[in-house]
Amino acid sequence: MGKYFGTDGFRGEANVNLTADHAFKVGRFLGWYYGEIKRRAGDEEPPRVVIGKDTRRSSYMFEYSLVAGLTASGADAYMLHVTTTPSVAYVTRVDAFDCGIMISASHNPYYDNGIKLLNKNGEKMDEETITLVEAYLDGELELFGKKWPELPYGRKDKVGCTVDYVSGRNRYIGYLISLGLFSFKGMKVGLDCANGASWNIAKSVFDALGAKTYVINADPDGTNINKDAGSTHIEFLQKFVVENNLDVGFAYDGDADRCLCVDENGQIVSGDHILYILGQYMKERGQLDNNTVVTTVMSNFGLYKALDDKGIGYAKTAVGDKYVYEYMVSNGCRVGGEQSGHIIISKYATTGDGILTSLKIMEVMLAKKKTLSQLCEGLTIYPQVLKNVKVKSKPEAQNDPAVQAAVSAVAERLGDTGRILVRESGTEPVIRVMVEAPSKALCQECVDQVVDVICAQGHARV
């Protein structure tokens, strides 16, 4: 991770550690950089960059700042307006843009925001380009054999223009509808749009496929995105599904790149459940390339036992859908994701796509003529206890022989009935100790056993 950009873009509190000036400079660099690459290849056409945003009040400010920077550098900015992250990825790839930008802080509260960059294939931007963006932000850009204390502006007819590109978002909606293999007629479906980017997309898709669609949290006002809504507050959808006797419910986050589900009984269906359902369905149809489901190290121990029982292999990556996707591309895998609901189906998308995920769950339900609760049978989610310990030095705490011995003792005690995971936070001075076991009490006992050693060795911050 860089100074400004993490695994999911440049994120921070609007006008505190992510400002309009940052956005302007990001636009300035991208507009100039892609234009310069074209010019050096003998192409005088202006670079084309597509931009989407979620419903946060500050998204407009960042959109205008990015557009100003892009056009000042000579790029043409195509504006999708309020839309989802996966729609920006789709349009960037299909319509041959030089890059794409999504303005969103995903599941964070409204006062945060972020700038996500996508390459021409609709994938998360490569680290090399991110490093160049950061170098320009710090006034230290060196590229093409020289230093660039400032970048040239476009002049006369080389100034860029803006293009209203809502048609791109509409074609993405059409693409989603085209993926529906079955009519949803007769199905009662609940959608929680988190007052976010899916509010004007998801219902249209389900209605077009014939569902009787019930929607909550689709009235954004700039400050209510994710507030007691969406995948981070799924308890409201659980209640809604039961009260309205719905067949299934789907909850998205602010930019709709993740999806969690609620079954007909009001029970939560997590990303691990979704991977189990899709992995099994794809294997049955000969579509699970390499017989592998890609997970992160935070997936539940119960998922691995269930996949073992079905004869399905799995891979584990670092936490972050970026790492899941990289593994999928490198190893030719078809499905992967996170417990949080970032699910990537590589045949159809380059990113997690909440609405696409919900359509595929509907497909499995209809193809197998089963309820969502029935599809989850065979997967037992193990109780989990996670404790975050603030430490003076993450590496010293992690590498302490006494701590390692405590972790090994817990692992030996659990055997094949559970697991322990101790990892460093990527953003805080914290060591995360997580245990999954057959009972909550055993989880707590094992976590405490390791945390006590971390503290006794003097690593904890008071």
Stockholm file with secondary structure:
# STOCKHOLM 1.0

chainA/1-462         MGKYFGTDGFRGEANVNLTADHAFKVGRFLGWYYGEIKRRAGDEEPPRVVIGKDTRRSSYMFEYSLVAGLTASGADAYMLHVTTTPSVAYVTRVDAFDCGIMISASHNPYYDNGIKLLNKNGEKMDEETITLVEAYLDGELELFGKKWPELPYGRKDKVGCTVDYVSGRNRYIGYLISLGLFSFKGMKVGLDCANGASWNIAKSVFDALGAKTYVINADPDGTNINKDAGSTHIEFLQKFVVENNLDVGFAYDGDADRCLCVDENGQIVSGDHILYILGQYMKERGQLDNNTVVTTVMSNFGLYKALDDKGIGYAKTAVGDKYVYEYMVSNGCRVGGEQSGHIIISKYATTGDGILTSLKIMEVMLAKKKTLSQLCEGLTIYPQVLKNVKVKSKPEAQNDPAVQAAVSAVAERLGDTGRILVRESGTEPVIRVMVEAPSKALCQECVDQVVDVICAQGHARV
#=GR chainA/1-462 SS CCSSEETTEEEEEBTTTBCHHHHHHHHHHHHHHHHHHHHHTTCCSCCEEEEEECSCHHHHHHHHHHHHHHHHTTCEEEEEEECCHHHHHHHHHHTTCSEEEEECCTTSCTTEEEEEEECTTSSBCCHHHHHHHHHHHTTCCEETTEECSSCCCCCGGGSCCEEECHHHHHHHHHHHHHTCCSCCTTCEEEEECTTSGGGGTHHHHHHHTTCEEEEESCCCCSSCTTTTCGGGGTHHHHHHHHHTTCSEEEEECTTSSCEEEECTTSCEECHHHHHHHHHHHHHHTTCCGGGEEEEETTSCHHHHHHHHHTTCEEEEECSSHHHHHHHHHHHTCSEEECTTSCEEETTTCSSCCHHHHHHHHHHHHHHHTCCHHHHTTTCCCCCEEEEEEEBSCHHHHHHCHHHHHHHHHHHHHHGGGCEEEEEECSSSSEEEEEEECSSHHHHHHHHHHHHHHHHHTTCBCC
#=GC SS_cons         CCSSEETTEEEEEBTTTBCHHHHHHHHHHHHHHHHHHHHHTTCCSCCEEEEEECSCHHHHHHHHHHHHHHHHTTCEEEEEEECCHHHHHHHHHHTTCSEEEEECCTTSCTTEEEEEEECTTSSBCCHHHHHHHHHHHTTCCEETTEECSSCCCCCGGGSCCEEECHHHHHHHHHHHHHTCCSCCTTCEEEEECTTSGGGGTHHHHHHHTTCEEEEESCCCCSSCTTTTCGGGGTHHHHHHHHHTTCSEEEEECTTSSCEEEECTTSCEECHHHHHHHHHHHHHHTTCCGGGEEEEETTSCHHHHHHHHHTTCEEEEECSSHHHHHHHHHHHTCSEEECTTSCEEETTTCSSCCHHHHHHHHHHHHHHHTCCHHHHTTTCCCCCEEEEEEEBSCHHHHHHCHHHHHHHHHHHHHHGGGCEEEEEECSSSSEEEEEEECSSHHHHHHHHHHHHHHHHHTTCBCC
//
